[in-house]
Amino acid sequence: MAYLLLLASLFAHASADAARPHIVFILQDDFGHYDSALYGNTVEEEATYNITKLARRGVLLDRHYVHWHCSPTRRSFLTGRLPLHHGEFLSKVDSDDIDLRYTWISEKLQTAGYISHWYGKGHTGYRSMNHMPVKRGFNGGSVLFLAGAGSYTKLPRWNGSQPMFGNQVYSTDLFGSLAVQAVESHDPAVPLFIYLPFQAVHAPYDLPPTCSSSQCPSSIRCMIQDADRWIGKLVAALKTKGMYENTLIVYSSDNGGVKDGINYPLRGEKHTNYDGGMRVAAFVSGGFVPESVRGTRYGGILHIVDWYPTFASLAGVDGSDDPPVPPLPVVVSQPDRDIYQGGKSFPPVDGRYVWDNIIGKSQEVVHNSLWLSDEVLVHGQYKLVVAQPNPELMEGTTENLGWKYPNGSWERAEEEHWPCNAFYKRTSFRPCLFNLVEDPREKRDLAPTLQHVVLLMWTELNRTRLTAFTSRSPDSLLGPCHPGCASKQWQGLPGPVCGVPGCDKPDDEILVTV
């Protein structure tokens, strides 16, 4: 009896096996808060018809946070860990940025009997073969490009563990069609997970074959309309297969819009610590969403890491991923102390189960405090911004730190009036404090009058920072690393360099001129 009670406690949030939902997670790239009709931009109603329809038949997420740029957001989704626990930097093709001891969400779902697919952008680091999705629970299919950006037709793609040579299908059409095919060939009795991280609308603004610049003056509008078309086809396929009523669809951008993107009414853009860089367009939809909450909004604070334990719980499996040896406690007086004891430990999952909150079954606060970056902490209605991101972490060299309006014009925010705009000057800091409930546009700095709140939050941010972690994948999981041999195996294309079949001996290392 005690054993049964323990099981019931572990999976209290989970649905019964028969109700395990099919799960589709769509990640749009560099999509601005105001680049669709989700938050009132009726001009984009036609271009985002299917996206908007899904949102209006689901629950719009008003405060869904991600990281201020690409790779950390993607690593957070897969691992359930904040970027604090894998790094705020961009992944290289052959970097080890997700510790191989972490269990991916796809692996969690695999233990629940899911068939999982990944079609789209990678950009999470693939130093070893064991970093490839095909090795991490994506057992239904994985076609992706490993880099962060580039041509929508010429970036090298990978199918499972092998490069795809000669495939130059426009990326949105390739990944969208593969997701539709996955549904069409799927057995509805088996739970399905599709991760669909579109390349659109990241620069370069390569237009889809169905559109020309004369037909659609806005490049972003043309590109999102193509993604929207495939989302419509994907929903139609789910309905045809009789799967839609038991499908949960989650949609999010990976960060705020940039370049031609607009994040109105939020401040800033991608590469900034303001909400325009990290509070993104997001919603849940699908037949799995209870009818009673369809067409509503959820205003609580969420983070992309929360989908890890939430999906796991809905699938009926434990959403934790604890190390065999717990980290040591933080000691503020010993900031250099390695709480992970070399390779003995690693951070547990940071995400929280949020489904009951979204559908109105729980009023409990999900995150009392939430680390968003090394310079940002949210606590209740308050947001502390110490400075802007370290420029060494990004490819860009400039930031727009003001407010961009729907017509594309900027209201500037001069650094002398905003101490938290500090970007290159990082020798001393003077934070800003915002009340996001009363001032969602981050226009009124409360720091001068609420110094006690600043001190409490800054202390908490600094203490939290002492749990920072980057990958320490054991050599035994990486496998032998021989870049020369790997390059020969991949015919000169960038790819994994460790654990590559046929490259297990140093003698196999051969320099290849590409």
N, C-alpha and C positions, 0 to 999 in steps of 0.2 A: 504493500500500500504506500509506504514512504517513497519507494522508487517511482511509482506512478504520479504521486504528488510532485516530485522533483521534475519529472518530464513536463507536467502541466505548467509548472512555474517557468521553466526554461522557454517554453514556446507559447506563453500566454497570449501573445499578440498574433500568433500565426493562424491563418485560415486552415480549415480541414484540407486534407490532401486533395479531395475532389474539387475544391474551390481554388486551388493554386492558380493564380492568374498568369496568362501569357503577358510578357512584359516587353514593351518597346521603349527604348530610351533614345531620343533624337537630340543631338547636340549640334546647334548651328554655330558657325565660326564667325566671330567679330560682328555679331548681329546686334544692332543698337536697340536700346529700350524703346525708341520711337520709330523704328524702321518697319513696323507692322501696324495693324489696326488694333492690337491687343490693348493698348493703353490710350486709345482715343484718336489715333491718327487715321481718320477716315479716308484720307488720300490713298492709303495703302490697302484699302479694303479689298480691291480686286486682285492685287498682286499676291496677297496673303489670304486668299479666300478660304482654303482648306485649313490652314493654321488657325485662322480666326474662328472658323466654325467649330473646330475641335475645342478651342479655349472657351467659347461661349457655352459649350455643352459639357464643360468640366469645371474645374476650380482654378481660377487665376491666382498665381502666387505673387503677392505684392512685394515681398522682401526675401527673394531667393538670391543668396550670395554665392559668388564663385571667387576665383582669384583674379587679379587685375591683368594677367595675361595667360596665355594658352596652356603650355605644358603642365604647370602645377594644377590647373583645374582638371585636366584629363587624368593625371595621376591620382588626384583626390577621388574622383569618381570610381576608379577601378579598385582602390585600396581602402576607402573609407577613412583615410588619414588627411588631416589638414596639411597644406604645404609646409607648415612648420616641421613636419615629420617626414618630409622627403625633399624639401628644397623649393625655393622660389625661382630657380633658374630655368631657362629653356633647355629641353633635352636635345642632345645631339643624336644622330642615328645610332652611334655605337657607344653611347654612355650607359652606365649602370645607375639608374636613378630610382628605380623601384626595387627595394631590397627583395631578393628572391625568397626570403623567408615569409614575406607577406602573402596572405591568401587573397586572390582577386575575387571580386563579386561573381565573376563567371564560374570560378571554381566552387564557390559556395552554392550557386544555383545548380551546378553539375551534380553535387551530392544530393540534391532534391529531385534529380531526374530530368532537369531541363536540357534541351538542345539549344545551344547558344551560337549566335552569329555576330561577327564584327565586319561591317562594310563601311569604310571611310578613312578618315585621317587617323594617323598614329600619333607620332610626336611625344612618345613617353620614354624613349631610350631603349635600345635593343642591343646591348653589348653582347649578350649571349643568346643562343638558341632558346634558352629557357625564359627569355624575356618576350618571346614572340607569342601572340595571342593563341596560336594553335597549340602551344604547350601549356596554356593557362586556362583551360576550361572552355575555350571557344571551339567546341567539338562539331559544330554544324557547318562551319565555313568561316574563313577570314580572308578578305581581300582588302588591302590597305596600302597606303604609302607611308613610309617610315619618317619622312622629313617633316618640317613644320610648314613650309610654304613653297610655292613655285607654280609652274604652268599647270593648268587644269587638264592638260592632255599629255604632257611629256614627263611629269614626275614619275620615276620608277615605282611600279606597284609590285606587291608581293601577294602570292596566293598560298596561304598556309606557310610552309617553310621554304618556298622557292620563289625566286624572282619571276615576274611576268614580263617576258620580252615582247615588244611590238604592240602592246595594248595601249592605244591612245584615245580611247573613248572619253569624252568629256566627263569629268569626275562625278558631277552630280547625277548624270544619267547612268553611269556605270554603277555607282553605289546604290542609287535608288532602285534600279532594275534588279539588282542582286537581292535587295531586301524583299522586293515583291515576289521574286522567284522562290525565296526561302519560305514565304508564307504559302505560296501555291503548292509547293511540294511537301508541306509539313503534315504530319499526322495530328489532327486536332486533339486527340486524346493525350498527347504528350505535351507538357508545358514548354513554351517557346520563349526564348530571350533574344531580342535583336538590339544590338548597339549600333546606331546609325549616326556617326559623327561626320556630317557633311563638311566638305572643304569650303563651300559657299558660306559667307560672302567675303572671305579673306582676300586681300590683295594677292596677286595682281587681278584686276577686274576683267578676267577673261569671260567674254559673253558666251552663253550656251548657243549651240547651233540653231536653236529655234528663234533666236533673237539677233537683231542688229542694232547698232547705236542709233540709227535713224528711226527704227521702230520704237525704241525705248530709251529716251534721253538719259534716264537714271540707270546707271550700271547696276547698282545694288538692287533696284526694283526688278530689273530683268533677271538677275541671278537668283533672287529669292523666289521669284515666280516659278522658276524651273524646279527649285527644291519643293515648293508648295505643290506643284503638279505631281511630283512623286509621292509626297505625303498623302495626297488624295488617292492615288493609285494603291498605296499601301493599305489605307483604311478600307478601300473597296475590296481588296483581296482578303482582308481579315473577315469582312462581312460575308463574302462569297463562300468562304470556308466554314462559316458558322462559328468563328472564333472571337469576333469582335465583342460580344456581350461579356466575355470573360477576359478581356484584354485591358491592361493598364498602360496608358501611353503617357510618358513624361517628356516634356519639351523644355529645353533650356538653351541659352547662349553660353559660350565658354568664357566670355568676358564682355565688357561693354563695346559699343561701336567705336570706330576710329576712321580717320580719313573722311569718306563721304557719309559715314554712319552718323546717326543722331541719337542722343540719349535724353532728349528733352522729356521732362523738366529737370532731370538730374544734372548734377554738376560733374564736369570732367569727362573723361573718355578712357578707353583702354590705356594702360601704362600709368594711370593715376590712382591714388588712394581715396578718391572721392567716389560717391555711389555710382556715378556714371561709368566707372571702370569696373565695378564689381557687383552691383545689384542689377540683375539682368531680367529680360523677358523670360517668363517661365509659367508653365501650367501643367496640370494633370487632366487627363481625359480618358475616354474609352468607356465601354460598357461596364467595366469593373467599378467605376465611380458610382456611388449610390445616387439614385435619382433625386433624393432629398437635397443634395448639395450641388447639383449641376446648375451652372449659371451663377455661382457665388464666387467670392474672393476670400482668400486666407491671408491675413495681415501679419501673422507671426513670423519671427526670424527663422529662416531655414538656411542650410548650406548644402552644397552638392554632396558633401561627405555623408549626409543623412540618408541618401538613397541606398547606401550599402547595407546598413542594418535593417532598413525598411523593406527592401526587396528580399533580403534573407528571411526576415520574419514572415512576410506574406507567403514565401515559398515553403515555410514550415521548418526552417533550419536555424540554428543559432547564429546570430549576427555579430558575435564577438570574434576576435582573432588575437588572442593574448600570447605573449612570448612565453617560452618555457620557464624563464627566469624573470621575475618582475623587475622593472627599472628601480633603481634606488630613489629614495625621496630627494626632492630638490632641497639644497641648502643654500640659501641666498648668500651667505658669507663665503661660500666656496663656488664662485661662478664657473671655474674651470673644471669642476668635478664631472667626470664622465659617468652619468647615471646609468648608462647602458653597458658599462663594464666591458669595454672592448666589443667583442662579438657575442657576448652572452645573452644580451637582451635587445629588445626593440620596442617602439611605441605600440600600444594597443590601438584599436579603432577609436577614432574621435567622433564619428557620426552618432546620431540618436534616431531612434524609431519615431517617425513623424506621422504615420498614416492616420492614426486616431485623431490627431490634432487637425489635420487637413479636412477630414470628413466630419468634424464637429463632435466626436465622441469624447474628446479630452480637452480640457481647458488648461492643462498644465503647461507651464512655460518650457519650451524645448531647450533653449539656450539662455541661461541667466547672463552669461558672458560668452563672447565669441571672438577668438583671435581671427583677424582677417588678413593681416600681413605683419611683417616685423614692425610696422609703424602704426598699425590700426587695431583698436579694440572697440567692440560694441558691448555695451552693458545696459540692458533695459532700453530706455528711450535715448540714451546718450551714446555718442560716437566720439572717441578720441583719435585725432589724427596728429601724430608727432611730426611727420615729414612726408615727402613723396618717396616713391620707391628708389632704391639705389640704382643709378643709371648703368652700373656695371652688369646688372641682371637682364638688361633688355637690349634689343637691337637698335631701337630708335634713340635719338639724341635730344629730342625736344618733346615737350608736353603742352597740352592745352588744358589749363587748370581753372578755366572759367565756366561759362554757361553757353551752350550752343542752342540756338533757337531753331524752330522748324524750317525757317527759310535758309538755314545754313550759316547765318551770321553768328559771331562770337561776342559775348560780353566778357571782357578781359578781367582777370583778377591779379592785380599787381602784387609782387612778392613783398613789397614794403608794407602792404596792408594785411597780408596773410602770412604770418610766420611759418605756418605748416605747409606752405608751398615750397619749402626748402628742397632742392633737387640735387644740384652739384655741391652746394655748400653744406657739408655734413660734419662740421667740427663741433657745433653746438645747436641745440634744438629748443624751440618754444612751441609747444603743442597748441592746437585748436580744439575746441570742444563744441559739439553740435547736439541739439535736441532734435532728433530725426522725426519725432512725432509732430512737433510744432513747426519744424523748419526742415522739411525733406530736401530742400534745394541747397542746404548747407551754405546759407548766406549770412548767418549771425553767429559769430564766434563768442561763446559764453565763457571761455577760459578766464578772462580777466575778472569776472565776477563769481565764478564757481571754482576757485583754486583748490578747494578741498576735494571736489570731485575729480579734477585733473590729477591730483596727487594720488588718490586711491586707484584710479584707472591706470595711470602710468606705472605705478608700482606693480599692479597685477600684470600688465603687459610685459614688464621686464622679468617678472618671476616666471611667467609662462614661457618666455623666450629661452629660459634655461633648460627646457625640455627638447630643444632643437635636435634634429637627427637627419642625417643623410645616409644613403645606402651603404651597407657594409656586407654585401652579398658574399657568402663564403666561397672560397675557391672551388670547393667540392660541388657547388651548385652552378658556378659559372662554367666550369670545364676548362680544358686547355685553351689558351688564347694565342692564336697565331694569325695576325692580320694579313700577312702575305699570302698564306695558303687560302684564307677565307676570301680574299679579293679574287684569287684565281677561281675558286669555286663559284663565286657570284659573277664571274666574267667582268670584273671591274666595277660593279655596282656597289654603292655603300650598303652595308648590312652587318649582321652579327659577326663578331670576330672570335668569340669564345664558344667552345662546345660544338663547333661546326663539324659535321660528319666528314671523315677523311682527313681531318686536320688535327689529329690527336698527338702527333709527334713533332718535335722541333724541326726535324729534318724536312718536314713537309712545308716549312715556311719558305715561300718563293715570292720574291718581289715581282709585281706585275705592273707593267707600264700601260696606262690607259690613255 
